[in-house]
Amino acid sequence: MPPKRPTPSKTSGSELKHQKEVMTLHEQAQLLDVFREGKSYAAVGRCYVVNESTIRYIKKNEVEIRTTVAVSFCECAKKITIVRNKHIVRMESALKLMISDCEKKNIPLGGNIICEKAQKLCQQIDRGGGAGGTEELQPRSSTAPGPEDFQTSKGWFDCF
């Protein structure tokens, strides 16, 4: 018995699936700046060609977005990240600057060299020196991992 409905042809390439577009965190911060000028949710949505519900969601997460943008090294970041230990974040930013300088000077770097430099930078920041160590050290509980407990690993290096 033949099927009751004709099956759609899988080879029709005329209808491509719509790709989801995600705004970067810097774009979201700019959107929040426009919102602070006194425009309504709908007006900001029309300006950025985004639904009003998306604008409300971004506004609801304004604090997290702004803190992530302030800490973020990459302008193309699209996700809100949990702010980690500030010493480790500063160490990673300094390490990225060192790596970019070495790349400009055509100095070869390997994973072991980068991990050793990360350990040294973390110790310098922990002592309050190097990489702009003028901030006060914040008290933390004895169970909270500090920069002195930081260990480089393959997992850390892969995520870095």
N, C-alpha and C positions, 0 to 999 in steps of 0.2 A: 504494500500500500504506500503511495507517495506521501511525503510530508504535507501537513495542512498549510503550512506557511513556507514561503520560499526563504531559504537561508541567505543572509546577506553575503555578498561577495567579499572575501577577505583581501582581495588584491586591489580594491579601490583605494588609491592613494590620494584622492581628491580631498578627503577629510582627514587632516592631521590633528592629533590630539593637542589641545591648548596647553602650552607650557606655563606652569605656575611661576609668577614673578615675585621675588622676595626683595623688599627694599633693604638696602644696607643700613647699618646703624647710624651712619652719618646722615643719610637721607632722612631717616626717622627723626634725628635731632633737628635737622633743618625744618622738617614738618612741624615739630613742636615749637620752634621759634616763630613760625608763621602763625600758629595757633595762639601764642602769647600776645600777638599783635591785636587780638580781639576778634578774630574771625570766627565764625561758627563752624561746627563740625562739618556741616554740609558744604560750606564755602571752601574749606581746606580740602575736603574730599574731591570737589570739582577741580580745584587747582592742581592736585596731584593725580587725578583720574583714579581714585581709590574709593571704595565704598565707605559710607559713613561709619559703619560698624568697625571697620579696620582702623579708622581714625580714633574712635573711642577706645579701642583696644590699645593702640599706641599711647594714647593719653593716660590710660590707666597704668601703664608700665613706664611712665616718664622717668621716675627716679632710677630704675634699673637701667634704662637705656642711656641716660646721661652719665651715670657712673661707669658703665661699660665703655662708652665713647671716650671718657676722660682717661681711662686706663689703657684702652686698646692701642696697639701698635699699628695694626693693619686697618686702613681706611675702608677696605672692602668687606669687613666683617659683617655678617648677617644675623648672627645669633647673640643673644644675651648670655654672657657667661657669669658664673658665680665668681665673685672677687676672691682670689686666693690670698695667701700670705703676701703682704706688700713687699717684703724683702725678696721673695722669690720672683715676684712680678718685675721688680726693679732689676734683679740680676738677669732675668731673661731679656729685658729691653736692652740692657748694656751689652749682653752677649750678642744680640742681633746686630747692634751697631758695630761691634768688633768684627763680626762675620762679614758684614757688608763692606767694612774698610779693607779687610783681607782680600775680599773678592775684587775690589777696585785695584788693589796692588798686585793681583794675580798670585797671591800666596796660597798654596794648597793647604786645605784643612781636612782633617779626618774626624771621624766620630770620637775617637779617644782624646784627641787634642781639644775638641769642643767640650767634652765632658770634664776634662781636667780644668779648663778655663772656667767652666761653670762653677765647679767646686771652689776655686780660688776667689771668684767674684762674690760668691755667696758668703764666704768667710770674711771678705773685706767689708761687705755691706753689714754683716752681723756685728763687726767691731765698730761700726759707725764711720768708717772711712771709705773712700772711693765711691764712684758713681753717685755723687751728690748726697752723701750721708749726713745731711744737716738736720733731718727729722728726729724727733724724740722717739725712743723705742717704746712701743706700747706694751703694757703688762699683759701676760697671757697665762692661761692655766697650765699646770704641769703636764697635762695630757695633750695640749695643742702642739702640733709639730712646729718647730721653729726652724730658722735657717741653718742652725748648727746640726739639725737632724736631717737636713736635705742630703739625699744620696742620688747621684745620677744613675740612670739605668737605661736599658734599651727601650723600655716603654716610655720613659720621660723623653729620651732623645727622639723617638719616632713621633711623639705628639708635639715636640718642640718644632 
